[in-house]
């Protein structure tokens, strides 16, 4: 499912203006990204988790 499909579906389900749904979606994604960059893990009950994991160096 693409970002556009998600925004369209939420717009249809809620009746909220498409631009408002898009801005909210972008804000949520940006918040998750920024938190992960800061090394924080994200836990969304009923959905899933975004966990920072450290990986060793790759041998080339």
C-alpha contacts under 8 A as a table, 3 or more apart, distances in Angstrom:
res1	aa1	res2	aa2	distance
1	X	5	X	6.12
1	X	6	X	6.87
2	X	5	X	5.13
2	X	6	X	6.32
3	X	6	X	5.13
3	X	7	X	6.17
4	X	7	X	5.13
4	X	8	X	6.02
5	X	8	X	5.09
5	X	9	X	6.03
6	X	9	X	5.16
6	X	10	X	6.15
7	X	10	X	5.25
7	X	11	X	6.02
7	X	18	X	6.83
7	X	21	X	6.08
7	X	22	X	5.88
7	X	25	X	7.46
8	X	11	X	5.08
8	X	12	X	6.17
8	X	18	X	6.95
9	X	12	X	5.12
9	X	13	X	6.09
10	X	13	X	5.05
10	X	14	X	5.93
10	X	15	X	7.91
10	X	16	X	7.84
10	X	21	X	7.11
11	X	14	X	5.45
11	X	15	X	5.34
11	X	16	X	5.33
11	X	17	X	6.33
11	X	18	X	5.49
11	X	21	X	6.49
12	X	15	X	5.55
12	X	16	X	7.71
16	X	20	X	6.86
16	X	21	X	6.63
17	X	20	X	5.32
17	X	21	X	6.38
18	X	21	X	5.11
18	X	22	X	6.10
19	X	22	X	5.02
19	X	23	X	6.16
20	X	23	X	5.15
20	X	24	X	6.15
21	X	24	X	5.11
21	X	25	X	6.05
22	X	25	X	5.11
22	X	26	X	6.13
23	X	26	X	5.14
23	X	27	X	6.09
24	X	27	X	5.03
24	X	28	X	6.23
25	X	28	X	5.20
25	X	29	X	6.32
26	X	29	X	5.20
26	X	30	X	6.05
27	X	30	X	5.09
27	X	31	X	6.07
28	X	31	X	5.15
28	X	32	X	6.31
29	X	32	X	5.15
29	X	33	X	6.17
30	X	33	X	5.01
30	X	34	X	6.01
31	X	34	X	5.20
31	X	35	X	6.07
32	X	35	X	5.21
32	X	36	X	6.18
32	X	42	X	7.02
33	X	36	X	5.19
33	X	37	X	6.16
34	X	37	X	5.07
34	X	38	X	6.31
35	X	38	X	5.08
35	X	39	X	6.53
35	X	40	X	5.30
35	X	41	X	7.25
35	X	42	X	7.66
36	X	39	X	4.90
36	X	40	X	4.98
36	X	41	X	6.13
36	X	42	X	7.52
36	X	50	X	7.90
36	X	51	X	7.88
36	X	52	X	6.72
37	X	40	X	7.33
39	X	52	X	6.51
40	X	51	X	7.81
40	X	52	X	7.17
41	X	49	X	7.43
41	X	50	X	5.76
41	X	51	X	4.87
41	X	52	X	6.10
42	X	49	X	5.51
42	X	50	X	4.96
42	X	51	X	6.56
43	X	48	X	6.29
43	X	49	X	4.48
43	X	50	X	6.55
44	X	47	X	5.47
44	X	48	X	5.41
44	X	49	X	5.99
45	X	48	X	6.44
